Amino acid sequence: MINRDVIESKLSDIQRYFGELEPVLKFSRTEILDDPLKIHTVERLFQLIVDTALDINTHIIIESSFGVPDDYQNTFVVLGEQGILPMSFVNRIAPSVGLRNMIIHRYGHVDLKRMVDDIQGEMGDYREYTKHILDFLKNKKM
């Protein structure tokens, strides 16, 4: 059974991470890249936002018996297939898992300029994500 309190707590965590990340993202890309503390803050908070969304996705999938996705990116796809997230939105947000993986695992060379640009752009997607999940909770009888 989906635990509303768990999901709401995780959504609250995401909001807190947004609050911590936004002041850093107000700096220019150059200012962020020239300051190791800023770049590491951006990387870590983005990772936490994505990881927390993945936790929410996984909780909903497991508790709803939607089946086991192949990977983290597909947790968004499963929610799209179930009508929890719009598929057009899924196509935008799911690739952010790849950026998260590059940051964490340092797959190859990470283009830091592009990473900062991508993270700045993807914050809007994660704000939209929280709205979709809240809508799901409002419409779901638990």
CORHURA-V18659 format. One record per pair of residues at least 24 apart in sequence whose C-alpha atoms are under 7 Angstrom apart, sorted by the first residue. I is the first residue (numbers start at 0). J is the second residue. If there is no record, write none. Layout:
I;J
I;J
//
This chain:
0;62
0;63
1;59
1;62
6;55
9;51
10;129
13;48
13;51
16;44
16;48
20;44
24;119
28;112
28;115
42;102
46;99
49;96
71;96
72;96
83;135
84;131
92;124
//
